[in-house]
Structure formats: C-alpha cells, structure tokens
Amino acid sequence: MLKSLSDLRDEIAVWRGIEKRIQDALELAEIGDESIRADLEKETAAISSELSRLEINALLSGPHDRGNALLSINAGAGGTEAQDWAAMLQRMYLRWAELRNYEVEILDLTEGEEAGIKSCTIAVNGPYAYGYLKPEHGVHRLVRISPFDANHRRHTSFAQIEVLPEVTAEDPTVQINPDDIKIDIYRSSGAGGQNVQKNSTAIRITHIPTGIVVSCQNERSQTQNRENAMRVLRSRLLDLMREQQVQETNQLKGEYRKIEWGSQIRSYVLHPYQMVKDHRTEYETSATTAVLNGEIDAFIEAYLRSPRNGS
C-alpha cells in the first residue's frame, strides 16, 4: 500500500509540474514580447511531447501495466529460417529496451542448431514495461530472401511473442506450495568448447497441479537459475488464473494465436518491397531497418490508442 501511495504521489507531481509549465508559458505569451517567441515555441513543443507520453501512460491502467515484464520468443516451424527470425526479434526487443533505458536480463536461451535461437525468455525491468510490451503478444511474420537458401528464394517465417507481467514472491495473488513443484537439475546446453557447463546448473521446474513446465539455464549458478525459473513460473500461474476469466484474459495478453500463416499480428516484409504492417491497427511504415533496430513505439502507441485495446 505504501508503494502504491508513493507511485500515485509521483504521478500527481508530474501532472502538476506540467500544469505549472503550461501556466508559465501562457503568462509569458500574454506579454506579447517577440524576443521570447522562439523560446515559447520550443517550450510548447516540449510540453506537447510530454503530454503525449503521459496520455499513453494514462491508457495503461491495468493492474500490472506499471510493472516489469517477462517476454518470451519462440521460433515457429521452419527450422533455421524461423530460428534466425527469432534471433532478429530478440535483438529488436533488446534494442527497444535499451532505447527506453530499461534493464534486461536473459533468463533462458536455447540456441538453434545452425543459426538463431529456438526460444528465449527475457526479463524487462522498468516503469510500465509490461504495459508497453503487452501489445507485442502474438505471431510475428517475416518475408525475405533467405540468406540460408543457395537459390536465393523468398521465404516466410513465423515467431511467437508472449508477454507476461512479472509477479514478485511477495504478491499474494500467486502462492506456490513447495509440495506442488518438482525440480530437475541438469547440465546447461551450449555452443561447445569453453562454454560447455561441466556442472549441473540448469533448472527445470514442473508445477504438478497444472502441468506447467519452466526451465532456466542461462546463469552459471544453480541458485540463480532456480530463482529465475520461479519468477517465470509465478508469471505463468498468474496467466493461467487470468485465462479462467475470459474478459481479464483479453486485457492481459490478448487472444491466443497459433504460430502459422494467417494468424500474425504483424508482418515484416523485406522483399520484394520494404514494409512493416500491424494487421490490428493497419499502422505501417517502410522504415524496416529502424523497426528491426528497436524503433517500435509507433506500433505500440497505435495499438494502445486503438478501439481494439481492451485496457
């Protein structure tokens, strides 16, 4: 309760600060001095930009929107092509988090046999991380000339993005009985050479009542891997609880979609033309390089402002 009170006070302070800046700008404008016109225009633009950001924050009113997020990437069918696409998405979200000054931590990573990754789970920590990332949940489709095809044919690849709110151990919403979990310890898989783990540090946790299985092998410490696996398990249990309440499920993570043709929420076309298009909002851009470098805020904001956003 004290944390919630502190967060609300901070939010109110920001709005009151904007209110004062507007009042000050209006008073200066009433003076009618042309020598300060350029400064006033600059301040007006800054206020407008800040208000736009605050408006988006105001749309994030869900119970977990202000908190951290767990983002999972899973390659679809298609072998190396899909796994390379999953790695491209991993880089995109890591760059996005960097641009927003969010802290990231890779909790689990399974590399592909030839290139790319099969799956990855990333903790994204920062204000409104879950609120901003939840529109990314769904199937992402890539169309390009394959760098792995000797005949240079065009390929279509799919990857599933799953976004969950992070649940702390102190959260009373999710309580895990130690008798309800089974813990397996095994050696982490890696690329070979010096990176191969000689000790068993990877953790697999099975929640017996629900059958949910989570694993973590990214840390060299067995204790750290266990803590990270429990973080993911708590979030998946919360997600399961939400699925039992249909309306809240739609607000939390959106409709489940299979990783296949026709179910994508967004398409990234690199050939025969350059275009990234969100099929829910119809927002699109030809700046594919910028998008793959993490500049996805326009897509996120378009969804949050759209009527399809249930939050």
N, C-alpha and C positions, 0 to 999 in steps of 0.2 A: 504493500500500500504506500509506503514511504517513497519507493522508487517511482510508482505511478504518479504520486503527487509532485515529485521533483521533475518528472518529464513534462507534466502539464504546465508547471510554472515556467519551465524553459520555453515551451511552445508559446505561451501567452506573452512572454518577454519579447520573443521575436516579432510577433504581430504588433505589439505596442511600439517596438522600435521602428517598424515600417510606417506605422501611423504617424509617429513624430517626424520622420523624414518627409512624408507627404505634406504635413502641415508646414514644415520649414520651407519646402520648395514652393508651396502656394504663397506664403508670405513674401518670399523673395520675388516671385513672379509679379505680385501686385505692385512692387516698387517701380517696375517698368524700366529698369536700367539695362540698356542694350549691351553694356560691357560684361554682364554676367550671363547673357543668353546662352553662350556655348557651355558654360558650367551647368546651367539649369537643364539643358538638353541632355547632357551626359548623365546627370543625376536622375532625370526622368527615365532614361533608358535603363539605368541600373535598377531603379525601383520596379519598373515593369518586368524585368527579367526575374527579380527576386519574387515578385508576386506570382509569376507563372510557376516557379518552383514550389512555392507554398501552396498553390492551388492543387498541384499534383499530390503533395503530401496530405492535403485535406481529403483527397479521394481515397487515401489509404487508411481506412477506418476499421479494418478487420481486426480481430483480437490478436493476431500475430504479425500484422503488417509492419509494425515498428521494429521487429526483432531480426535476429540473424536467420540465415537460410542455409539449407543443405541442397546442393544442386548435383543431380546425377545425370551422366551422359552414357547412353547405351547404343552401341552400333547396331544398325538393323541388318537384315540379310544382305549378303553381297560380299562377304569376305574382306579382302584387303581394301577394296574401294570404300566400303562402309566404315571400316576401321580408320582409314585415313580421314574421312569426313568427320568422324567423331573427334579425332585429334584436332582438326581445324576448329571445331566448335569449342573444344576445351580452351584452345588459345584465345578464341574470341571472347569467351566469358572471363578469362583471366585478365585480358587487356581491359575489358569493360570495368572490372572491379578495380584495376589499377587506376583508371581514369577517374573513378569516384573515390579514390583513397580508402577503399575497403580492404580489410585484411582477409587473406585467403589461406586456406590450409587444405592440401590434398590428403584426404583421409584414406582413400583406397584407389588403386590404379592397376588395371590389368592390361598389359600391352598386347598388341597384335603380333601374329607370328612373323609377318614380313614388314609391316609398317603400321603406324597409327596405334589406336587403342581399342580394346573391346568394350571397356567400361571405366568409369571414373566417378568418384564422389568427392565433391569439393565443399568445404565449409566456407561460407561467405559471411564475414562479420562486419557489421556497421549499421548505422541508423537506417531503418526502412529497407534493409537488404531483401527481406522476404517480400515485402510489398512491391518492390520494383521488379523482382525476378519472377514472381508468380505468373505474369502474362507469358513467360517463355515456355511454360509447361506445354508439351505436345511434341508432335513429329515435325522434324525439320528436313527439307528435301534439297538435295544438291544436284544440279545438272551441269556437266562439264565434259571436256575432252579428257579422257583418263590418262594420267601420267604413267599408269601401270599397264596400258594396252599398247602393244607394239604396232598395232594397226591404227592407233590414234582415233578410235571410235568414241562416240559420245555415250556417257554412262549417267545413270540416275542412281543416287544413293540416298539412304534414309538413316536418321538417328533420332532416338527418343530422348527428350529432355524432361526430367522430373524435378520438380521444385517442392521442397517440404520446409515448413518452419522448424527451426531448432528448438527443442524442448529441454530446459535445464533439469538437472536431477532434483531440484527443489520444487519443481512445478507439481502441484497436487493433482493436476489433470491426468497425468500418466504415472501410475505406480506399478513397478515391476517386482514381483515376488521372486527372490533368488531361486526358489524351488521350481519356478516355471521356465528356467532357462538352462540350456545345455551348451557348454563351452568346449570347443575343439581347438587344439593348438597344433600348428603345422609350420613347415618352412615356407617362407615367402618365395614366390616365383620371381624371376628377374631375367635380365638380358644375358646373364652369364658372366664369366670372368670374375673380377674382383667384387662385382655387385651381388654375387650369389650369397644368400644368407647361409651361414654354417650352423646357426642355431635356430630352433623353432620359436619364432616370434609372432607369426601371423595368427590371427584370432578369427574364429567363426562362431557366431552365437546363434543358436536356434531357440526361438520362443515357442515352447511346446504347445500352449493352448491355441495359438493362431497359426503356427507353422511358418512364421516369418523367419527368414534366414538373412543375417548380415555378416559381412566379413571386413576385415581391415588388415592390411599387410604393409602399409607404407612406412611405418616407423620401425626403427631397429629395436625399440623397447617393447617387450610383450605387454607391460603395464599400460603404456601409452596406446598401443593398438586396441587393448581391451576397452579403455576409456572411450576411444573414438568409436568403436563398434557399438558401445552402449548409447552414445549420442545418436547414432543413426537409428538404432532400434527404438529409442523413445520417440523419435520423429515418425517412424513408420507405424508405430502403435497409435499415435495420435491421428495419423492419416486414416488408419483403419476405423477409428472411432467416428471420424467425420464421414466416412463412406456409409456409415449406418444411418446417417441423417442426410438425405439427398440434397436438400437445399443448401446446407452448410458445406457439403462437398463441392458443389459448383462454385462457391465463393472461394474455397480454399485452394483447389488445384485444377479445377476445370474438368471437362468431360474426358474420360479415358479414350484414347485413340490407339488403334493397332499401328505397328511400325510398317506401313505398307502404302502402296500407291493410293492416292485419293483421300488419305486421312491427314495430310500435312496441314499444319497451321501456317507455315511459311515456306516459300521456295526461294532458293538462291541459284540463279541461272548465270553461269559464266560463259556459256556457249549455246546457241550462235549469237546471242546478244548479252548485254550486261544488265541484270535486273534482280533486285531482291524485293519480294512482294509478300505482304501478310494477307492471307486469304480471309481473315476475320474482319479486318478493318478496311481492306483494299489499299492501305498505305503502301507506297512503293518508292524505290529510289534506284538510280542507275549507278550509285557510288558503291559498288560491291566491295572494292578494296577497303574503303573506310569502314563499312559494316563488319567485315571479317577482321578488322583491326580493333573491334570493340565499340564502335560508334553505333549503338543500337537504341539509344534513348528515345529517338523519334518514334520507333516502333512501339516501345513500351508505353510512351505517353499517349500515342494514338489509341492503343487498346484501353488504357485506363480512362480515357475521356469518352470512349465509345459506349453506346447503349448496351452492348453485349457484356460489358463489365458488370458483374453482379455484386461487386463490393461496395 
